[in-house]
């Protein structure tokens, strides 16, 4: 791994998402250093996916170049980062002098520390092994070819990935890539960072994306176990064991996370679907905070970028949860807001099927 590549990707996949995610930290009024860090990273990256979807689909349909998309992409990220940082800093300045964390922090026992270290070692091991010894099969050929073609020629979905002949973006299998342009999202990072798309996909993305998935799983553990770090650590260790010994086929969640995480469908399975379950946990109580509802819309649009799996699965998840929530609480306004979050997915699905 080159130091310059690691530095660039640390900014693109960690620092920038955290800056953008600080907007959600401000809006949701989250407390706790670790809690705010994890939420900023997870929600910031989700916002980046949604923005990329809203940018890339019309850019591809209008037959614009990747270079133009990268320029607009960087402008949008800069604007979002500045706005988020201003709001976050303003809130922190207002709260300075008023915050009193004494007595609120959970005391860490020796056993909690041991469990935390064990979980961290297992998670880092899972992130390092795929990045260092990436397994690849033939399924990656078309995705890498699309990324290389975009970086080299500047065109998005205009060359046949098998024959290299000119074609329109709505031809054959590439037609579904218009509504889920994950490969162009990767190509933008590859072009902007000067990294070969194959190297980015196989060596760098697994490391960052696996850590991102476990950041989300940590939030889920904290929610399930009411902020108990010891139980959350055991939960993460259990997940790690399941993933490390779960390679029974190429379609298990373990395979998606550890072997195929650089593919959009794997990010959808390992990150986006668990994110929806986490959001469901946040709003399932009758006295839920309405500030969490906009995230359903952001996550739904972001899921569309990843894969057709996201376009189809998201409305199913939202529909089932909305129905169950209405049966439990009879809050039709909340149910309607949840159902409406599936509208973007329906629009992309209808466009693909037309």
C-alpha positions in Angstrom: 0.0 0.0 0.0 1.3 3.5 -0.9 1.2 6.0 1.8 -0.2 8.7 -0.5 -3.1 6.4 -1.4 -3.9 5.6 2.2 -3.8 9.3 3.1 -6.2 10.2 0.2 -8.6 7.4 1.1 -8.5 8.2 4.8 -9.7 11.7 3.8 -12.3 10.4 1.3 -13.7 7.5 3.3 -13.2 8.7 6.9 -12.5 12.4 7.3 -15.0 13.8 4.7 -17.8 11.4 5.8 -17.3 12.5 9.4 -17.5 16.2 8.4 -20.7 15.6 6.5 -22.0 13.3 9.2 -21.5 16.0 11.8 -24.7 17.6 10.4 -26.6 14.6 11.6 -24.8 14.6 14.9 -26.0 18.2 15.3 -29.6 17.5 14.1 -30.0 14.4 16.3 -28.4 16.1 19.3 -26.2 13.1 20.0 -24.0 12.9 23.1 -20.8 10.9 23.9 -17.5 11.1 22.0 -17.5 7.6 20.6 -21.2 7.7 19.9 -20.9 10.9 17.9 -17.8 9.7 16.1 -19.5 6.4 15.0 -22.7 8.2 14.0 -20.9 10.9 12.0 -18.9 8.3 10.1 -21.9 6.0 9.3 -24.4 8.7 8.5 -21.9 10.8 6.7 -21.0 7.9 4.3 -24.7 7.2 3.8 -25.2 10.8 2.8 -22.3 10.6 0.4 -24.0 7.6 -1.3 -27.3 9.4 -1.6 -25.6 12.5 -3.1 -23.6 10.4 -5.5 -26.8 8.7 -6.7 -28.6 12.0 -7.3 -25.6 13.3 -9.2 -24.5 10.3 -11.3 -27.8 9.0 -12.6 -28.6 12.3 -14.5 -24.9 12.7 -15.5 -24.9 9.2 -17.1 -28.3 9.8 -18.8 -27.1 13.1 -20.2 -24.0 11.3 -21.5 -21.6 13.6 -19.5 -18.1 12.6 -18.8 -16.6 11.2 -15.6 -14.3 14.2 -15.3 -17.3 16.6 -15.1 -18.9 14.3 -12.6 -15.8 14.4 -10.4 -15.7 18.2 -10.5 -19.3 18.5 -9.4 -18.9 15.8 -6.9 -16.0 17.6 -5.1 -18.0 20.9 -5.1 -21.0 19.2 -3.5 -18.8 17.5 -0.9 -17.1 20.7 0.0 -20.4 22.6 0.3 -21.9 19.9 2.5 -18.7 19.7 4.7 -18.6 23.4 5.3 -22.3 23.6 6.2 -22.1 20.6 8.5 -19.0 21.9 10.2 -20.5 25.4 10.8 -23.6 23.9 12.3 -21.7 21.4 14.4 -19.2 24.0 15.7 -22.0 26.4 16.5 -23.8 23.8 18.6 -20.6 22.9 20.4 -19.8 26.6 21.2 -23.3 27.0 22.6 -23.0 23.9 24.8 -19.5 24.7 26.0 -19.7 25.5 29.7 -23.1 23.9 30.0 -22.0 20.3 29.6 -21.3 18.2 32.6 -20.3 14.7 31.9 -19.3 13.8 35.5 -21.0 10.7 36.6 -22.4 9.9 33.1 -19.6 7.9 31.8 -19.7 4.1 32.2 -16.8 2.8 34.3 -14.6 0.4 32.4 -13.7 -2.7 34.2 -10.7 -4.9 33.4 -13.1 -7.5 31.8 -14.7 -4.9 29.6 -11.2 -3.8 28.4 -10.2 -7.4 27.6 -13.4 -7.9 25.6 -13.0 -4.6 23.8 -9.4 -5.4 22.8 -10.4 -8.9 21.6 -13.2 -7.4 19.5 -10.9 -4.8 18.1 -8.2 -7.4 17.2 -10.8 -9.6 15.4 -12.2 -6.6 13.5 -8.8 -5.3 12.4 -7.9 -8.8 11.3 -11.0 -9.1 9.2 -10.2 -5.7 7.6 -6.5 -6.5 7.0 -6.7 -10.0 5.5 -9.0 -9.1 2.5 -7.0 -6.0 1.8 -3.7 -7.9 1.9 -4.8 -11.2 0.4 -7.9 -10.3 -1.6 -9.7 -13.3 -3.3 -11.2 -12.4 -6.6 -13.4 -14.4 -8.9 -14.7 -13.8 -12.5 -17.7 -11.9 -11.2 -15.5 -8.8 -10.8 -14.5 -8.5 -14.5 -17.4 -6.3 -15.7 -17.3 -4.0 -12.7 -13.5 -3.4 -13.0 -13.8 -3.0 -16.8 -16.5 -0.3 -16.3 -14.3 1.6 -13.8 -11.2 1.4 -16.0 -13.1 2.5 -19.1 -14.5 5.5 -17.2 -11.1 6.5 -15.7 -9.2 6.1 -19.0 -11.8 7.4 -21.5 -13.9 9.6 -19.3 -17.1 8.0 -20.6 -19.6 6.4 -18.3 -21.2 3.1 -19.5 -20.5 3.8 -23.1 -18.1 1.0 -24.0 -19.1 -2.7 -24.1 -17.1 -4.3 -21.3 -16.5 -7.5 -23.3 -15.8 -6.2 -26.9 -15.0 -2.5 -26.1 -17.4 -1.5 -28.8 -19.4 1.8 -28.5 -22.8 1.3 -27.1 -25.6 3.3 -25.3 -25.8 3.2 -21.6 -29.3 1.5 -21.7 -28.1 -1.5 -23.7 -28.1 -5.1 -22.2 -26.8 -5.7 -18.7 -25.5 -2.2 -18.4 -29.0 -0.8 -18.4 -29.4 -1.7 -14.7 -26.1 0.1 -13.9 -27.7 3.4 -14.8 -30.0 3.2 -11.8 -27.3 1.8 -9.6 -24.0 3.5 -10.7 -21.8 2.1 -7.9 -18.9 1.5 -10.3 -18.9 5.2 -11.3 -18.8 6.1 -7.6 -15.6 4.0 -7.3 -14.3 5.3 -10.6 -14.6 8.9 -9.3 -12.5 8.1 -6.3 -10.0 6.2 -8.4 -9.6 9.1 -10.9 -9.5 11.8 -8.2 -7.0 9.9 -6.1 -4.9 8.6 -9.0 -5.4 5.0 -8.0 -5.9 2.1 -10.4 -9.5 1.0 -10.1 -8.6 -2.7 -9.6 -6.1 -1.7 -6.8 -8.7 0.5 -5.2 -11.4 -2.2 -5.3 -9.3 -5.1 -4.1 -6.7 -3.6 -1.8 -8.1 -0.4 -0.3 -11.9 -0.5 -0.3 -12.2 -3.8 1.7 -10.2 -2.3 4.6 -12.2 0.9 5.0 -15.6 -0.6 4.2 -15.2 -3.6 6.6 -14.3 -1.1 9.4 -17.3 1.0 8.4 -19.6 -2.0 8.7 -18.4 -2.8 12.1 -18.8 0.8 13.2 -22.5 0.4 12.3 -22.6 -3.0 14.1 -21.2 -1.3 17.2 -24.1 1.2 17.1 -26.6 -1.6 16.8 -25.0 -3.4 19.8 -25.1 -0.2 21.8 -28.8 0.2 21.0 -29.7 -3.5 21.7 -27.8 -3.6 25.0 -28.7 -0.1 26.2 -25.2 1.3 26.0 -23.5 -1.6 27.8 -20.0 -1.7 26.3 -19.2 -5.1 27.7 -22.2 -6.7 26.1 -21.6 -4.8 22.9 -18.0 -6.2 22.8 -19.3 -9.7 23.2 -21.8 -9.0 20.4 -19.0 -7.8 18.1 -16.9 -10.9 18.9 -19.8 -13.2 18.1 -20.4 -11.4 14.7 -16.6 -11.7 14.0 -16.6 -15.4 14.7 -19.7 -15.9 12.5 -18.1 -13.9 9.6 -14.7 -15.6 9.9 -16.1 -19.1 9.9 -19.2 -18.4 7.7 -17.8 -19.0 4.2 -20.2 -21.8 3.3 -21.0 -20.3 -0.1 -20.3 -17.1 -2.1 -23.7 -15.8 -1.2 -23.5 -15.8 2.7 -23.2 -12.5 4.6 -19.7 -13.5 5.6 -18.7 -13.9 2.0 -20.2 -10.5 1.1 -18.4 -8.7 3.9 -15.0 -10.3 3.8 -14.6 -11.3 0.1 -16.9 -9.1 -2.0 -17.3 -6.0 0.1 -16.0 -3.8 -2.8 -19.0 -4.7 -4.8 -22.2 -2.6 -4.5 -24.4 -5.5 -3.7 -22.1 -6.6 -0.9 -22.1 -3.1 0.6 -25.9 -3.2 0.4 -26.0 -6.5 2.3 -23.3 -5.8 4.9 -24.0 -2.1 5.5 -27.2 -0.7 4.1 -29.7 -3.3 5.2 -28.3 -3.4 8.8 -28.5 0.4 8.7 -32.3 0.2 8.0 -32.7 -2.1 11.0 -30.8 0.3 13.2 -33.1 3.1 12.0 -36.1 0.9 12.8 -34.8 0.5 16.3 -34.5 4.2 16.7 -38.1 4.9 15.8 -40.0 1.9 17.0 -41.1 3.4 20.4 -44.3 5.5 20.6 -42.2 8.4 21.9 -39.7 8.3 19.1 -37.7 11.3 18.0 -38.9 12.6 14.6 -35.4 13.8 13.8 -34.6 10.3 12.7 -37.2 10.1 9.9 -35.2 12.1 7.3 -32.5 9.5 7.4 -34.9 6.9 5.9 -35.1 9.0 2.8 -31.3 9.5 2.7 -30.6 5.8 3.2 -33.2 4.8 0.6 -31.6 6.9 -2.1 -28.1 5.7 -1.0 -29.3 2.1 -1.3 -30.3 2.7 -4.9 -26.7 3.6 -5.8 -25.3 0.3 -4.5 -27.3 -2.3 -6.5 -30.6 -3.4 -7.8 -30.7 -5.4 -4.6 -31.0 -2.1 -2.7 -33.7 -0.8 -5.1 -35.9 -3.9 -4.5 -35.1 -4.7 -0.9 -35.5 -1.2 0.6 -39.2 -0.9 -0.3 -39.9 -4.4 1.1 -38.1 -3.5 4.4 -39.9 -0.1 4.7 -43.3 -1.6 3.8 -43.1 -4.5 6.3 -41.8 -2.2 9.1 -44.3 0.5 8.3 -47.2 -2.0 8.5 -46.0 -3.6 11.7 -45.4 -0.2 13.3 -48.9 1.0 12.4 -50.4 -2.2 13.8 -48.6 -1.5 17.1 -48.9 2.3 17.5 -51.7 3.4 15.1 -49.7 6.4 14.1 -50.7 6.9 10.4 -48.5 10.0 10.0 -45.4 8.1 11.0 -46.3 5.2 8.8 -47.0 7.4 5.8 -43.5 9.1 6.3 -41.9 5.6 6.3 -43.8 4.5 3.2 -42.9 7.6 1.3 -39.2 6.9 1.8 -39.7 4.0 -0.7 -40.8 6.4 -3.5 -37.3 7.0 -4.9 -36.7 3.2 -5.1 -40.0 2.8 -6.9 -39.1 5.5 -9.4 -35.7 3.9 -10.3 -37.3 0.4 -10.5 -40.0 1.6 -12.9 -37.4 3.3 -15.0 -35.4 0.1 -15.3 -38.5 -2.0 -16.1 -40.0 0.3 -18.7 
